[in-house]
């Protein structure tokens, strides 16, 4: 059975968050998703605001914890 973790994020914001968790830069995320870097920056800002984060390291920890909880 798959456990679904609820977040206030859109599917695109979840994609960005997952890629932040992998350690990608905004430019690398943009290339991976086929969107411009400015759009990624805006998405990162929104994700951080929604989740109460200030640093990419916090996002990486969040992603790791979320993956572990889904197991």
ABEGO torsion letter per residue (X at the ends): XBBBBBBABBAAAAAAAAAAAAGBBAAAAAAAAGBBAAAAAAAAAAAAAAAGBABAAAAAAAAAAAAAAAX
